[in-house]
Amino acid sequence: MKVLALMGCSKFGNTTEIVRYFTDRLGERMDIEVEYLYLSDHKLDLCVGCHNCIFLGEKKCPHYNQADAIERRLMEADAVVIASPGYMFSVTGIMKNFLDHSAYNCHRPKYFGKKAYIIGNFTKWQKKGVFIPLETWASGAGFEVCGKVFVDMLPFPATEKELDKKRKKLSIAARKFGESLLNDGVRKPKFGDIAIFHSFRTLCRLAPGILEADSAYFNAINAYDKNTLWYVPAKISKFMNLMGNLMERQVRRQVLGMIDAERTEKARGRHLTKLQ
Ligand SMILES: Cc1cc2nc3c(=O)[nH]c(=O)nc-3n(C[C@H](O)[C@H](O)[C@H](O)COP(=O)(O)O)c2cc1C
């Protein structure tokens, strides 16, 4: 099994040590081939916020080739580990830049069938700031996020007792990820995953010419058919589907209270609003 570690950290820092410890423990449990992809080895210009990837399609991104070189590696892997230290209560800039370039995946997920584990290196106060963007991106992009772990390996010498605690925490996490990798059941989406599907579906209905790429994706997956419950076939209860449909109506009502429906339906491309 091919495991790709997406490294949003320096090559010589503590996060590298943490991920290597985790993947070594994983490798003791199962036959894996691990590759480390350091975002710092890739030239990825800063996201300019043109919205082309979201509205027109990722190929229209001015940095498409640079971002695609990274995404291809993710696509070739069976499973991924996504790692970042905490910088200013968030992920590193280099990781955030990659998430921005690949955020369109949360509108048009494509990484289904791949499992992910998230690893952070930070103090407990940074937990939300680092985990939220990584988990939102990974699960939004279609990965099954099997878990997440953080340790605080700061640039100071730690006591042996502290190191043992970190080793234990990482070994348990690796064992859990190993168990998830061996269990090849179909992903069971959470309500949040269903809610995203319904939200984008209703937005595509309201603004097909603005959300051009999303609309094409939703048409391609036959999303408007009543038998299509999510992006891909999955275990979704009748109750969850009902809640999703109710939520879709609610989102539609809310959006219609905010936008000019007639003009939105006819609009093409990204709309820029003038306040004066
Ligand atoms: C630019 C920068 C910002 C940081 N911001 C924080 C922070 O907000 N809170 C914190 O506890 N540590 C912060 N740190 C410390 C790192 O999270 C910590 O040193 C971590 O171990 C670095 O991982 P590395 O060794 O893999 O580079 C920051 C470090 C850097 C370089």
The ligand as a Gaussian input file, in Angstrom:
#p B3LYP/6-31G(d) Opt

LIG

0 1
 C        6.520000      31.285000      12.118000
 C        6.269000      30.447000      13.329000
 C        5.111000      30.648000      14.064000
 C        4.857000      29.886000      15.204000
 N        3.713000      30.116000      15.907000
 C        3.478000      29.430000      17.063000
 C        2.325000      29.708000      17.846000
 O        1.499000      30.544000      17.496000
 N        2.145000      28.995000      19.008000
 C        3.042000      28.049000      19.423000
 O        2.841000      27.437000      20.474000
 N        4.145000      27.746000      18.670000
 C        4.393000      28.438000      17.528000
 N        5.518000      28.154000      16.764000
 C        6.410000      27.089000      17.211000
 C        6.236000      25.816000      16.383000
 O        4.908000      25.357000      16.379000
 C        7.125000      24.701000      16.944000
 O        8.425000      25.182000      17.061000
 C        7.109000      23.476000      16.083000
 O        7.826000      22.482000      16.756000
 C        7.778000      23.698000      14.735000
 O        7.780000      22.514000      14.008000
 P        9.082000      22.071000      13.180000
 O       10.159000      21.789000      14.171000
 O        8.649000      20.893000      12.409000
 O        9.446000      23.231000      12.289000
 C        5.786000      28.892000      15.617000
 C        6.951000      28.694000      14.878000
 C        7.188000      29.439000      13.750000
 C        8.452000      29.202000      12.940000

